[in-house]
Amino acid sequence: MLQNSTQCTSGSFLSVMISLLSMYFETPPVPNIDLNEWWGPECLQGHQDTSIRLFRIEFNESMIEDLRHRLRNTRQLTPPLKDSGSEYGFNTYEIPGWLQYWAEEYPFHERERMINRYPQYRTNIQGLNVHFVRVTPEVPPGVEVVPLLLLHGWPTSFLDFYELIPTLTTVSKDRGFAIEVIAASLPGFGFSEGAVRPGFGADKIAVVLRNLMHRLGHKKFYVHGADWGSVVASNIATFFPLEVLGYHSSMPSNNSPIALILRLIGAVRPSLVVRPELEDRMYPLYTQLDKILKEFGYFYIQATKPDTVDIALTDSPAGLLAYYFEKISVATRIYYRYMADGGLKNHFTREQLIDNLMMYWVPNSIATAGRIYAESNSLRYFSLQIYSIPSEVPTWIMQAKYEISYIPPWMYQLKYPNLLNETVLDTGGHFLALELPHVLAEDILQAMIEFQRWHEQHKVHIEL
C-alpha cells in the first residue's frame, strides 16, 4: 500500500529555471498579524468569558422531531437521466433510501453517546466560541507529553479524527514521548462560531487556532491538516515558525507563481517535474483541467456567493445530504461520478456519513463553514502571497492516490525547504482520515518521531 521516498531535489534544469524565475518574483514579507483581532459581536468585546468550559453535544428531542418531519416531507425528486450515474449530481434515485435511513433508522442517541466519548470543550478566542476535543494520555513518570493539533476540512468535521485518536494517544515504550490530541472544529464549522463581519479567511482562522493552543498552555506544538485544515495549518507554520515543531499534511499544495509556471513546463515534458511512476497524477494537463471544469462548480459558488446556496442547505436536510454526498463521492474516487450510488458504501459506514451531516445540521453551521471559500479566495487574501513565503518548519507530507491534486516534493520544498519525507499511497482519496485512519495515524506518528530527531540534530531547544 505504501511507497516511501525521502525528500527529493530538483534536477539541474529545474534548478536553473527556479533561479531565473526567482529573479522576477520577490519573496514577500510575513504579513503583520493582529493577535487580538476581534471577530465576535462588538457588544461583547472586552467582556467575553475566556475560561475553558466542558461541552457536550446534544441531540435533543425537538431537534430530532423537526429533522424527521423535514426528511419525511421531502418533495418528490426529479428522476435522473437514463444511465447518467452521478454525472449530473448525486443520483436522485439513491436519495430516498438515505432519507429513510436518517429519519427512521439512524440511532440518534447511540451516536450522540459515541460523539461524546472523548472530552469536549469550548473557549472564547477573539470573540468566537471555539469547540475542540482534547485527549491527554496517562503516562508513567519521565514520559514527555507533546501536543498535536488536528485540523479537518470541508465538508467534514472534527469527527474525521476519532478513529486516529486511540493510535495517536497510545503510550509506547518504543517512543520517548506520548501525544496529547487537540482536534478543533475550525471556526465557523460545527460547534465553533463563525465571524460576524467579512475578512475571516484561512489566515485569520490560523491566528485563532494558534491562540487556542496558547490558551491550553502549549507555546509550541505539532500540527496536522487536511483540506482547509491543511491550508490553515500551513498558515500557522508560516506565521509562527518558532512555535510549530512540525507540520504534517495529507493535502499539500503550493500555488505560488513559480510553482504554477513549473507545472505548465511539465505539461510539455512531465519527466522534468514528476517521477515517471507518478506522472498520471499530474498529467496530461487536460485531465486535470477536465476535473476542475466538471467537479469544481461548488468551489466557484462558495468562493463568490456562498450564502445563496447555503439557504437551501440550511433549510433542507435532503439538499444538505445530496450536496455533501456528491463531494464525498467524487473526492474519494473521481470515477465514482459514473456510479449511481457514488461508491460511498465501499469506504464509509452509513453512521459515519450521517454523523458528519449532524455536525452541520445540529449547530446550523453550514453557512458559516461555506464562507471560508469566499474569504480565502479574495483579493485581500491573495495579496498576502502566503504560498510564496518560505517556512523553516520541519514538514512531512502524505499523498493519496486519488487526492484532488499531486505536488512533487521538490516543488513543495520551495515553500518548506525542511521537507523531511513524502509518503506516497497507491490507494486512498481526499478524505483519508475517514477512509484509512490507521494508515494516516501511523504516518503522523512516524513524522513526529522524525521531527524530534530533526530538532535534536539541529540542537533546537524544545520547551513545550
C-alpha positions as CSV (number, residue, x, y, z in Angstrom):
1,M,0.0,0.0,0.0
2,L,2.8,2.4,0.9
3,Q,5.7,3.8,-1.1
4,N,8.1,5.9,0.9
5,S,10.6,8.3,-0.6
6,T,12.8,10.7,1.2
7,Q,12.9,14.4,0.2
8,C,13.7,15.0,-3.4
9,T,15.7,17.7,-5.0
10,S,15.0,19.2,-8.4
11,G,17.2,18.4,-11.4
12,S,19.7,20.8,-12.9
13,F,17.3,22.2,-15.5
14,L,14.6,22.9,-12.9
15,S,17.2,24.4,-10.6
16,V,18.2,26.8,-13.3
17,M,14.6,27.6,-14.0
18,I,13.8,28.2,-10.3
19,S,16.8,30.5,-10.1
20,L,15.7,32.5,-13.1
21,L,12.1,32.8,-12.0
22,S,13.2,33.8,-8.5
23,M,14.8,36.9,-10.1
24,Y,11.3,38.1,-11.2
25,F,9.3,37.1,-8.1
26,E,10.5,38.6,-4.8
27,T,9.8,36.8,-1.6
28,P,7.0,38.7,0.2
29,P,7.3,39.5,3.9
30,V,5.4,37.7,6.5
31,P,2.2,39.8,7.0
32,N,1.6,41.9,10.1
33,I,-0.5,39.8,12.4
34,D,-3.0,41.2,14.9
35,L,-3.2,38.5,17.6
36,N,-6.2,40.1,19.2
37,E,-8.3,41.0,16.2
38,W,-12.0,40.8,17.2
39,W,-14.4,38.6,15.2
40,G,-17.4,38.4,17.6
41,P,-20.2,40.8,18.3
42,E,-18.9,44.2,19.1
43,C,-21.1,44.5,22.3
44,L,-19.1,41.6,23.8
45,Q,-15.6,42.9,23.2
46,G,-13.7,43.1,26.4
47,H,-16.4,41.1,28.2
48,Q,-16.0,37.6,26.9
49,D,-15.6,34.5,29.1
50,T,-12.1,33.2,28.4
51,S,-12.4,30.1,30.6
52,I,-12.1,26.6,29.2
53,R,-15.6,25.1,29.6
54,L,-16.7,21.5,29.3
55,F,-19.0,21.0,26.4
56,R,-21.4,18.2,25.4
57,I,-23.1,17.8,22.0
58,E,-26.8,17.1,22.4
59,F,-29.4,15.7,20.0
60,N,-32.5,16.9,21.8
61,E,-36.0,15.6,21.0
62,S,-37.3,18.8,19.5
63,M,-34.4,18.9,17.0
64,I,-34.9,15.2,16.2
65,E,-38.6,15.6,15.6
66,D,-38.1,18.7,13.4
67,L,-35.4,16.9,11.4
68,R,-37.6,13.8,10.9
69,H,-40.5,16.0,9.8
70,R,-38.4,17.7,7.2
71,L,-37.0,14.3,6.0
72,R,-40.4,12.7,5.8
73,N,-41.9,15.6,3.9
74,T,-39.2,16.0,1.2
75,R,-40.8,16.7,-2.1
76,Q,-40.7,14.1,-4.8
77,L,-37.4,14.3,-6.6
78,T,-36.8,14.7,-10.3
79,P,-35.7,11.4,-11.8
80,P,-32.1,11.3,-13.0
81,L,-31.3,11.0,-16.7
82,K,-31.1,7.4,-18.0
83,D,-27.7,5.8,-17.3
84,S,-26.2,9.0,-16.1
85,G,-24.8,7.6,-12.8
86,S,-24.0,10.7,-10.7
87,E,-22.5,12.8,-13.5
88,Y,-25.3,15.5,-13.2
89,G,-25.0,15.5,-9.4
90,F,-25.7,12.8,-6.8
91,N,-28.2,10.4,-8.3
92,T,-31.7,11.2,-7.1
93,Y,-32.8,7.5,-7.2
94,E,-30.4,6.9,-4.3
95,I,-31.6,9.8,-2.1
96,P,-34.9,8.4,-0.8
97,G,-33.2,5.4,0.8
98,W,-30.7,7.6,2.6
99,L,-33.5,9.9,3.8
100,Q,-35.4,6.9,5.1
101,Y,-32.4,5.7,7.0
102,W,-31.7,9.1,8.5
103,A,-35.3,9.6,9.6
104,E,-36.2,6.1,10.7
105,E,-33.1,4.1,11.4
106,Y,-30.2,6.4,12.4
107,P,-29.7,5.7,16.1
108,F,-29.6,9.4,17.3
109,H,-28.9,8.8,20.9
110,E,-26.5,6.0,20.4
111,R,-24.5,8.2,18.0
112,E,-24.7,11.1,20.4
113,R,-23.0,8.9,23.1
114,M,-20.4,7.9,20.6
115,I,-19.6,11.5,19.6
116,N,-19.3,12.5,23.3
117,R,-17.0,9.6,24.1
118,Y,-14.0,12.0,24.1
119,P,-13.8,15.1,26.3
120,Q,-15.0,18.2,24.5
121,Y,-14.6,21.9,25.4
122,R,-15.3,25.4,24.3
123,T,-13.4,28.6,25.0
124,N,-13.8,32.1,23.6
125,I,-10.9,33.3,21.4
126,Q,-11.1,36.8,19.8
127,G,-14.8,36.9,20.3
128,L,-15.6,33.4,19.0
129,N,-16.5,30.3,21.0
130,V,-14.2,27.6,19.6
131,H,-15.0,24.0,20.1
132,F,-12.4,21.2,20.4
133,V,-11.8,17.7,21.6
134,R,-8.9,17.2,24.0
135,V,-7.5,13.8,24.8
136,T,-4.5,13.6,27.2
137,P,-3.0,10.1,27.8
138,E,-2.0,9.0,31.3
139,V,1.8,8.4,31.2
140,P,4.3,6.9,33.6
141,P,6.8,9.2,35.2
142,G,9.5,10.5,32.9
143,V,7.5,10.3,29.7
144,E,7.1,13.6,27.9
145,V,3.6,14.5,26.6
146,V,3.7,16.6,23.4
147,P,0.7,18.5,21.9
148,L,-0.7,17.7,18.4
149,L,-3.3,20.0,16.8
150,L,-5.5,18.2,14.2
151,L,-7.4,20.3,11.7
152,H,-10.2,19.0,9.4
153,G,-11.6,20.5,6.2
154,W,-14.9,21.0,4.4
155,P,-17.5,19.4,4.3
156,T,-16.3,17.1,7.2
157,S,-15.6,17.8,10.9
158,F,-13.5,17.0,13.9
159,L,-15.1,13.5,13.8
160,D,-12.7,12.7,11.0
161,F,-10.0,12.1,13.6
162,Y,-12.0,9.9,16.0
163,E,-10.5,6.7,14.7
164,L,-7.0,8.1,14.8
165,I,-7.1,9.1,18.5
166,P,-6.6,5.7,20.0
167,T,-3.4,5.1,17.9
168,L,-2.1,8.6,18.4
169,T,-2.6,8.6,22.2
170,T,-1.4,5.1,22.9
171,V,1.7,5.2,25.1
172,S,4.5,3.1,23.6
173,K,7.9,2.2,25.1
174,D,9.3,2.5,21.6
175,R,8.8,6.3,21.6
176,G,10.2,8.7,24.1
177,F,7.0,10.7,24.1
178,A,3.3,10.5,24.3
179,I,0.8,12.6,22.4
180,E,-2.0,14.9,23.6
181,V,-4.5,15.3,20.8
182,I,-6.4,18.6,20.3
183,A,-8.9,18.1,17.5
184,A,-10.5,21.5,16.9
185,S,-13.6,22.5,14.9
186,L,-12.4,25.2,12.5
187,P,-14.1,28.5,13.4
188,G,-17.4,28.6,11.5
189,F,-17.6,24.8,11.4
190,G,-19.6,22.5,13.6
191,F,-19.8,23.9,17.1
192,S,-17.2,26.6,16.6
193,E,-18.7,30.1,16.0
194,G,-18.1,31.9,12.8
195,A,-17.1,35.6,12.3
196,V,-19.8,38.3,12.3
197,R,-18.0,40.5,9.7
198,P,-16.1,39.9,6.4
199,G,-12.5,39.1,6.1
200,F,-12.3,35.9,8.2
201,G,-10.1,33.8,5.8
202,A,-7.7,31.0,6.5
203,D,-5.0,33.4,7.7
204,K,-7.3,34.8,10.4
205,I,-8.5,31.3,11.4
206,A,-4.8,30.3,11.8
207,V,-4.3,33.1,14.3
208,V,-7.4,32.0,16.3
209,L,-6.3,28.4,16.5
210,R,-2.7,29.3,17.4
211,N,-4.2,31.4,20.2
212,L,-6.3,28.4,21.2
213,M,-3.1,26.3,21.7
214,H,-1.6,29.1,23.8
215,R,-4.8,29.2,25.9
216,L,-4.3,25.5,26.5
217,G,-0.8,26.1,27.8
218,H,1.0,25.0,24.6
219,K,3.5,27.6,23.4
220,K,5.0,25.1,21.0
221,F,3.1,22.3,19.2
222,Y,2.8,19.9,16.2
223,V,0.0,20.3,13.7
224,H,-1.6,18.1,11.1
225,G,-4.1,19.3,8.5
226,A,-6.3,18.0,5.7
227,D,-8.2,20.0,3.1
228,W,-8.9,23.5,4.5
229,G,-7.3,22.3,7.7
230,S,-4.0,21.8,5.8
231,V,-4.3,25.4,4.4
232,V,-4.9,26.7,7.9
233,A,-2.0,24.6,9.4
234,S,0.3,25.9,6.7
235,N,-0.7,29.5,7.6
236,I,0.2,28.7,11.2
237,A,3.5,27.3,10.2
238,T,4.2,30.4,8.1
239,F,3.2,33.0,10.7
240,F,4.6,31.2,13.8
241,P,7.6,29.1,12.6
242,L,9.3,29.2,16.1
243,E,6.1,27.8,17.7
244,V,5.3,24.9,15.2
245,L,7.6,21.9,16.0
246,G,6.5,20.0,12.9
247,Y,3.8,20.2,10.2
248,H,2.2,17.1,8.7
249,S,-0.2,17.4,5.7
250,S,-2.3,14.9,3.8
251,M,-3.2,17.6,1.2
252,P,0.0,19.6,0.5
253,S,-0.3,22.4,-2.1
254,N,1.8,25.3,-3.4
255,N,0.0,27.8,-5.6
256,S,2.9,30.3,-5.8
257,P,3.5,31.8,-9.3
258,I,6.8,29.9,-9.6
259,A,5.2,26.5,-8.8
260,L,2.4,27.2,-11.3
261,I,4.8,28.1,-14.1
262,L,6.8,24.9,-13.4
263,R,3.6,22.8,-13.5
264,L,3.0,24.2,-17.0
265,I,6.5,23.4,-18.1
266,G,5.8,19.8,-17.0
267,A,2.9,19.7,-19.4
268,V,5.4,19.7,-22.2
269,R,7.9,17.3,-20.6
270,P,6.5,15.6,-17.5
271,S,9.7,13.9,-16.6
272,L,11.2,17.3,-15.7
273,V,8.7,17.7,-13.0
274,V,7.5,14.4,-11.7
275,R,8.8,10.8,-11.3
276,P,7.5,8.5,-14.1
277,E,5.5,6.3,-11.8
278,L,3.5,9.3,-10.6
279,E,3.2,11.1,-13.8
280,D,-0.5,10.2,-14.2
281,R,-1.3,12.1,-11.0
282,M,-0.4,15.4,-12.7
283,Y,-0.5,14.9,-16.5
284,P,-1.7,15.1,-19.2
285,L,-2.8,18.6,-18.1
286,Y,-6.2,18.3,-19.9
287,T,-7.3,15.6,-17.5
288,Q,-6.7,17.9,-14.6
289,L,-8.5,20.8,-16.3
290,D,-11.4,18.4,-17.1
291,K,-11.6,17.6,-13.4
292,I,-11.6,21.3,-12.5
293,L,-14.3,22.2,-15.0
294,K,-16.6,19.3,-14.1
295,E,-16.1,19.0,-10.3
296,F,-15.3,22.5,-9.0
297,G,-18.7,24.1,-9.5
298,Y,-19.3,24.1,-5.8
299,F,-16.0,25.9,-5.3
300,Y,-16.9,28.7,-7.6
301,I,-20.3,29.1,-6.0
302,Q,-18.9,29.2,-2.4
303,A,-16.0,31.4,-3.4
304,T,-18.4,34.0,-4.8
305,K,-21.9,33.7,-3.4
306,P,-21.8,31.1,-0.6
307,D,-24.9,32.5,1.3
308,T,-27.3,31.8,-1.5
309,V,-26.7,28.1,-1.8
310,D,-26.5,27.9,2.0
311,I,-30.1,28.9,2.3
312,A,-31.1,25.7,0.6
313,L,-28.6,23.6,2.6
314,T,-29.7,25.2,5.9
315,D,-33.4,24.6,5.2
316,S,-33.4,21.2,3.6
317,P,-31.7,18.1,5.1
318,A,-32.3,16.3,1.8
319,G,-30.4,19.1,0.0
320,L,-27.6,19.1,2.5
321,L,-27.3,15.3,2.2
322,A,-27.1,15.3,-1.6
323,Y,-24.7,18.2,-1.7
324,Y,-22.4,16.5,0.9
325,F,-22.6,13.1,-0.7
326,E,-21.7,14.4,-4.1
327,K,-18.4,15.9,-2.8
328,I,-17.6,12.9,-0.6
329,S,-18.1,10.6,-3.5
330,V,-16.1,12.3,-6.2
331,A,-13.3,13.3,-3.8
332,T,-12.9,9.7,-2.8
333,R,-12.6,8.4,-6.3
334,I,-13.1,10.7,-9.3
335,Y,-14.6,7.8,-11.4
336,Y,-17.4,7.4,-8.8
337,R,-19.2,10.1,-10.7
338,Y,-20.3,7.4,-13.1
339,M,-21.9,5.3,-10.3
340,A,-25.4,5.8,-9.2
341,D,-24.6,5.1,-5.5
342,G,-21.5,7.2,-5.6
343,G,-19.4,4.3,-4.3
344,L,-19.8,5.6,-0.8
345,K,-20.6,2.2,0.8
346,N,-17.2,1.0,-0.5
347,H,-15.4,3.1,2.1
348,F,-17.7,4.6,4.8
349,T,-20.4,3.3,7.1
350,R,-23.8,4.9,7.0
351,E,-23.3,6.1,10.5
352,Q,-20.1,7.9,9.7
353,L,-21.7,9.8,6.8
354,I,-24.8,10.9,8.8
355,D,-22.7,11.7,11.9
356,N,-20.8,14.3,9.8
357,L,-24.0,15.7,8.5
358,M,-25.3,16.1,12.0
359,M,-22.2,18.2,12.8
360,Y,-23.6,20.8,10.3
361,W,-27.3,20.3,10.8
362,V,-27.5,20.5,14.6
363,P,-25.5,23.7,15.1
364,N,-26.8,25.2,11.9
365,S,-23.3,25.9,10.7
366,I,-23.2,25.0,7.0
367,A,-23.5,28.7,6.0
368,T,-20.6,29.9,8.2
369,A,-18.5,27.0,7.2
370,G,-19.1,27.6,3.5
371,R,-17.8,31.2,3.7
372,I,-14.2,30.0,4.1
373,Y,-14.1,29.7,0.3
374,A,-15.1,33.3,-0.3
375,E,-12.9,34.7,2.5
376,S,-9.8,32.7,1.4
377,N,-10.2,33.4,-2.3
378,S,-10.4,37.1,-2.0
379,L,-8.1,39.9,-3.3
380,R,-7.2,40.6,0.4
381,Y,-6.1,37.0,1.0
382,F,-4.3,36.6,-2.4
383,S,-2.4,39.9,-1.7
384,L,-0.7,38.2,1.3
385,Q,1.2,35.8,-1.1
386,I,1.4,33.2,1.6
387,Y,2.3,30.4,-0.7
388,S,5.5,32.3,-1.7
389,I,6.7,32.8,1.9
390,P,9.1,30.0,2.8
391,S,8.9,28.4,6.3
392,E,11.7,26.6,8.1
393,V,9.3,24.4,10.0
394,P,10.2,20.7,9.5
395,T,7.5,19.2,7.3
396,W,6.2,15.7,6.3
397,I,3.6,15.1,3.5
398,M,1.4,12.2,2.7
399,Q,-0.2,12.0,-0.7
400,A,-3.0,9.6,-1.6
401,K,-3.5,8.0,-5.0
402,Y,-6.8,9.7,-5.6
403,E,-6.2,13.1,-3.9
404,I,-7.5,16.1,-5.7
405,S,-4.1,17.0,-6.9
406,Y,-0.5,15.9,-6.5
407,I,2.6,18.0,-5.8
408,P,6.1,16.8,-6.3
409,P,8.2,17.0,-3.1
410,W,10.8,19.2,-4.7
411,M,8.1,21.7,-5.6
412,Y,6.8,21.7,-2.0
413,Q,10.3,22.4,-0.8
414,L,10.0,25.8,-2.5
415,K,7.7,26.6,0.4
416,Y,9.1,24.2,3.0
417,P,12.8,23.7,2.5
418,N,12.9,21.3,5.5
419,L,10.6,18.8,4.0
420,L,11.8,15.5,5.6
421,N,9.7,13.0,3.8
422,E,7.0,12.3,1.3
423,T,4.8,9.2,1.9
424,V,3.1,8.1,-1.4
425,L,0.0,5.9,-1.2
426,D,-1.1,3.7,-4.1
427,T,-4.7,4.0,-2.8
428,G,-6.9,6.4,-0.8
429,G,-8.7,9.5,-1.6
430,H,-9.2,13.0,-0.3
431,F,-11.0,12.1,3.0
432,L,-8.0,10.0,4.1
433,A,-8.8,10.2,7.9
434,L,-12.1,8.6,7.3
435,E,-11.0,6.1,4.7
436,L,-7.6,4.9,6.1
437,P,-7.4,6.2,9.6
438,H,-4.8,3.7,10.9
439,V,-2.5,4.4,7.9
440,L,-2.7,8.1,8.4
441,A,-2.2,7.8,12.2
442,E,0.9,5.7,11.8
443,D,2.3,8.2,9.3
444,I,1.7,11.1,11.7
445,L,3.5,9.1,14.5
446,Q,6.5,8.4,12.2
447,A,6.6,12.1,11.2
448,M,6.6,13.2,14.8
449,I,9.5,10.9,15.6
450,E,11.5,12.3,12.7
451,F,10.5,15.9,13.7
452,Q,12.0,15.3,17.2
453,R,15.2,13.8,15.6
454,W,15.5,16.8,13.3
455,H,15.3,19.2,16.3
456,E,17.9,17.2,18.1
457,Q,20.2,17.2,15.1
458,H,19.8,21.0,14.8
459,K,20.2,21.4,18.5
460,V,16.9,23.3,18.8
461,H,15.8,23.5,22.4
462,I,12.2,22.5,22.6
463,E,10.2,23.9,25.6
464,L,6.6,22.9,25.4
